[in-house]
Amino acid sequence: MSTTPPSPPAGTPDSASSDMRFRAVFEQAPVSIQILAPDGRTLRVNQAWEDLWQIREGSAVKAHVLSAAYNVLEDPQLVGHGIAATLRRAFAGESVALPAIRYDVATLDGTGPARWVTARAHPVKDADGRVVEVMLIHEDITERLAAEQALHDQDRRKDEFLAMLAHELRNPLAPISAAADLLRTVGSADERVRKASDVIARQVRHMTTLVDDLLDVSRVTRGLIQLDRAMVDLGSIVANAVEQARPLMQARGHAFAIEGGAGTLCVHGDANRLVQVVVNLLNNAAKYTPRGGRIALACVREGTTVAISVRDNGIGLDNALLPHVFDLFTQAERSPDRAQGGLGIGLALVRNIVAMHGGQVTAYSDGPGRGSVFTVTLDLMAA
C-alpha cells in the first residue's frame, strides 16, 4: 500500500532523488507517523501507522481517516480526553507530548484488542515560519504498561509474603525465649546448661530484631505506618539512639564520639522512628567497621535544615554498590568477623522513614577500605 510523505522543496537540483529518499525514510520508519494539515485533516500515514491500527489493504478505516471530512481536532476520543486541546498547541507551532489514551482498535477496523497509545506532535514550518504540516508520531505502550503492572503486582505479592513470613517467624520466638529462661532457672547449678540458655536467649534476641525489621519494612512498603508527629529535640533522639547502639560498638571495641550539639535543634517528626533511623545507621557502621575502629555521630545545622551524619573508618563502599546501598536486601561483602550482618533491610528502612519525614539520606565513601559517611537531612522547626 503506497503512501506519500512530505516532499522536499521543488526546483532544487536533486529534488527528485531527495523526494525518493524522503519517501523511503517515511515509509520504512519503525514508528507510526501521521501527517496532519493545519486544519486538522490527515494527509498521509506510513506503513507503521497501518500496522499499529491493524489497517488492511483497502480498509474503509484508512479511507475515512484520509477523507477530507475527518478532522483529528474533532475526534470524539481525542476531544473527550482533552488531547485535541493539547494538539492545537502543535498547530500553533509548539512541539508537544500527548498523554496516553486507550484506543479500542476493534472499533477502528473490526478486529484487535484495545491499545494504549501516546504520541508526540512536531510542527513542520516553511521558510517564513508558518506551520504547513504537523507530524504526529505514535508509540504503542500497551506492552510496557502491562509489564509495569506485572512488576507492581509482583512487588505487592513480595510485600505480602514478607509480612506473612515475619508473623510466622515471630510466633515461635516467645516460647523459645521462655524455655531459655526456664533452663537458666532450673539448671543454674550446671554451667553447661547456663551457657546453653544464654546462647539461646542471645540468638532469640537477634532473631527478634531481624523479624521486627521484616515487619517494619513490610509495613512501610505497604504504606501501613502512620507517623506520630510532634516537636522533637534531636538531643534526646541522639541520646536514645546511642544508648541502644552502644552495646554493639563496645562489644567490637569501637571508639565512639559525638560531635557538635543537637540540644537546641528541633524537628517535626516521630521520635520513635527517628531514633530507629539513627540506631540503624550506628549499627550499620558498627557491623562494617573492624574491631578497634572509629565511629562518630554529628548533628550540624545547615540553614533551615539539620544534617545528622554517622561517619566510620570501616570497609567503605565500592562505587558499584554506592547507588544501590539503600535498596532492599542490598549488602556489602561479609567479612569473617561479620557473620551476623542482618538481612540488608536496615538502610532501606532508613530511606523510607526519612522520606516519610520529608527528608533525604545520602551515602558517601572514598572507596573500599576508606570508611563511609551516611547523612540524614531534615527540615528544622521554626523557633
N, C-alpha and C positions, 0 to 999 in steps of 0.2 A: 504494500500500500504506500503510495508516494505522498510526500508532504513537501511543502515549500517553505524553507527557512528564510530569515531576513536576508535581503540581497545587499551586497556592497554598493557603494555609490557608483552610478553608471558613468561611463566616459573615461574611466581610468584605463591605462594600457593593458592591465592584466585583470580587468573586471570579470571576464568570462572564467578564468582559472580561479579567481578568488571566490566567485559565486559557487563554483563546484566544490571548493574546499569548505565553504560555509555550509553548503547542503550536506556534505559528508559528515562534518562535525555535528551538525544539528540532528541528523537522522540517527547517528550511531552513538550519541551521548548516552551514558548509562543512567542518567536521571531524567525524570519526566519533565518536559518543557512544554509550556503552553504560551503562545504569543497572543497578546491582547492588544486591541486597538484602543486609542484614547477614550472612546465612548463605551468601553467595556465589552465589546464583541470579541469573540475568539477568532483569530485569523488563521493560526496554524497550530498543529500539535505534532510531536515526533513519535517514533515507534515506542519509546519507553512510556510515553503517556498512554498509548493504546494498551500496552502490556499491564500497566498499573490498574487501569479501569476495566481490563479484560474485554476490550472492544474487538469485535471480529470484523473481518473484511465486509464492507458494505453495510456496517451496522447503522441502524436508524439513530442510535445514540450519538455517534460521531457526526452524522448529518445534522442532528439537532444542535449539537454544540457549535458546529461551524456555520449554522444558519444565521442570517442577518437578524433574525428575531431574538436570538438568545443573547442575554447580557449578564455577565457574571455579577455585576453590581446589583442585579435584581433577582439573583438566585435565592429561592426561599431558604435553603440550608445555610447559605453564607449570611444572608440578612438576619436570620434567626439567631445565629451565633455571634453577631456583631463583627464578622470578619469583613463584610463588604465595606463597612466604615473604615476599617484599617487599610483595606486595599485602595481606597480612594487617596490615601497618602502617597502611594506609589504613582498614581496618575498625576499627582501634583509635583512629582519629581524626587520623591524620597524612597530610598531602599528600605524595605520593611520586612520583618519576620511575622508571618501569620501564625496564630496559635493552632494547636492540633484540633481537628474536627473529625468526628466519626461519620464516615460516608457509608451508606448502605449500598454496596456495589450491586447487590441483587436488583435494586430499583433502577440502576443505570442500564444494565444490559440483560437482566433476567436471570443471571447466574452469579455465583460468587458470594463469599461472606462479607460481613461488614469490615471495613478497614479504617484504621486511624491514620490520617494524613496531615502533615504540616507542610508549610511552603514558605518560600522567600520570594518577594516581588522586587524586581530591579527595573527601573525605568530606562528606556533607550532614548537618547536625545539626539537631535540633529545639531548641525554646526551652530545654530542660533540658540541652543539650549532648550528648545521646545521638546516635550515628550511626544515622540511619534509612535512608540510601542512600549508595552510593559511585558517583561519576560517573567513568567510565573513558573518557578522551579519547585516541583512537589517532591516530598520524601515520605515514603511509606514507613511508619514507625510501629506498625502493628506487632511485629515480632519482638521489637525492642521493649515495648510496653508489656508484652506477655512475659518476657524474660525478667523484667524488673518486678512484676507481680509475683513470679515464681520465687525470686530471691527474697522478696518480702515475706511470702508465706513460709519459706524455709527458715528465715530468721525468727519468725514468730514461733514456729514449732520448736526451734532450738531453745528459745527463752522459756517456753512452757516445759520443755524437758529438764532444763536446769532447775526450775522451781520444783518440779516433782522429785528430781534426784536429791536436791538439798533436803527436802522434807523427809524423804525415805531414809537418807543417811543420818538425819538427826534423831530419829526415833530410838535407835538402839544405844545412843551415846549416854543417855541418862542412866539406864540400868547398868551399863558397864562402869560408869563413874561410881555408882552406888556400891557395886561389887568390889571395886578397888578400895573404897573407904572401909567396907566390912573386912576385907583381907587385912588392912592395916590395923584395924582394931583387934581382930581375933588373933592374928599372928604377930602381934607386936614383939613377942619374945624371940621370934625367929627372924634373924637378919635377912635371910633369903626371901622370906615372904614379904617383909617390909620393903625391900628393894624392888621386888616384882610389883607390888601395889603402887610404888612411886612411879615406876615406868608406865604402868597402865594409866595412872592419873595424868601423867605428863602428856602421853600420847592422846588421851581423850581431850585434853585442853587444846592440843594442836589441831585435832580433827574438828573440834567445835569451832575454832577460828576459821578453818577452811570452809566449813559448811555455812557459817554466818556470812562469809564473803560471797559464797554462791547465792545465798538467799538475797543478799543486798543487790548483787549485780542483776539478778533476775527481776527484782522489783524495780530497779532503776530503768532497765531497758524496756520494761513494760509500762513505765510511767505510773507506778503504784506508790511511789514515795512522795509524800507531801512534807514540805519544809515547815518547821515551826519557827518562824522568823521573829526575831526581836533584836534589840540593840545588844551587840556582843562585844565585850572587851577582849582584844586579841591577847592581852597579857594572860588572862585566865585560860584562853584557848591553848596557848603555848605551854603554860604550866601543866595543864591536864594531859596534854599530848606527851610531853616529856616524861611525866610520871608513868604513863603506860608503856612507853617505848624504852625507858632507861634499863629495865632488866635485861633485854636482849643486847643492848650496847655494852652493858657491864659484863655480861657473860662472855662477850667476844673481846673484851679488853680495849674497847674503843675510847679514845679521848674525845669528849664531847664538850662543846661550848655554845653558849647563846650570845649572839652578837646583836647589839642595838636593843632598844627598849620598845616594848609594844604596849606599855601601860596606858597611854593616852590615845591609842588608836582604836577606833570602834567601827564595826561594820554591821550591816543589817543582814542577819543570817541565822541559820540553825546552829546553835552552839555544839550540839552533839555531832552533827555531820561535819562541821569544820574541824572538830577535834579528830574525827575519823580521818579526814584528809591529811592532817599533819602527822598523825600516827603512822599512816600508810607510807608517807614519804620518809619518815625516820626509820621505820622498819625496813623499807626498801634499801635505804643507804646502809643499814647495818648488815643486811644479807649479802650485799655486793661489795662490802669493804673488808679486806683481810684483817685478821686479828692484829690488834695494836694500831689500827688506822685511826684517822681523824674524821669527825663529823661535826659540822657547825650548822646552826639554825639562826637565821636573821630575819627581822621584820624591819623594812625600810619604807618610809613614806616617800611617795613619788607624786607630788602634786595632789590630786584628788583621789589617788589610789594608794594602796599599800602592797608591797611585794614581800611575800613570805617565801624564803628560799632555804633549801636544805642542800648543803654542799659536802661532798666527801672526797677522799683521795683513793677511792676504790678501783675496781676493774675498769671503769669507764664504759663508754658505749661506742660501738662501731658505727660508721657513717651509714651503713646499710640498715642498721636496726633503729637508728635515731628517729626517722619519720614514723615508725610503727610502734614506738615504745609504749604508747597509751592505748594500743589496740588490745582487745580482749584476748587472753591466753598467750600474749607475747612475753617471752622471757629471754634474758641474756643467757649465755652459756653457763651451765652449772659448774662450779668449782668443787674440788673434793671436800672442802670444809663447808659446803653449802648444800648438803644432801636434802634438807627440808626447806625448799625455797618457795613453797606455795604453788598456786595454780596460774600465776600470771594474770590475775584479775585485779590486784590492788591498785595499780596505776590507772586501769580502765575505770574503776570506781572513783578515783580522784578526779579524773577528767569530767565524768558525768556529774558529780556532786558540785564541782566548781562551776560547771556550765549552768547548773540549776540556780546558782547564786549570781549569775550574770558575769562571772569572771572567766579567766583563762589560765591554763597551766602550760608551761613550756619546759623542755629538757635541753640541756647543752652538755657537750663533752668534747674535749680536745682529742679524744680517741682512746683506744684500748690502753688500759693501764694508767690513765691520766685523770681518773676521777670523773665526777659528773655533778651537775647542778640542776635541781628541779625548782622551778619558781612558780608560785601561785599569785596571781594578781587579782585583787578585789577592789571594788569601789568603797571609799571611806564614807561614813555618815557625816552629814554636816554637823558642825559644832552646835 
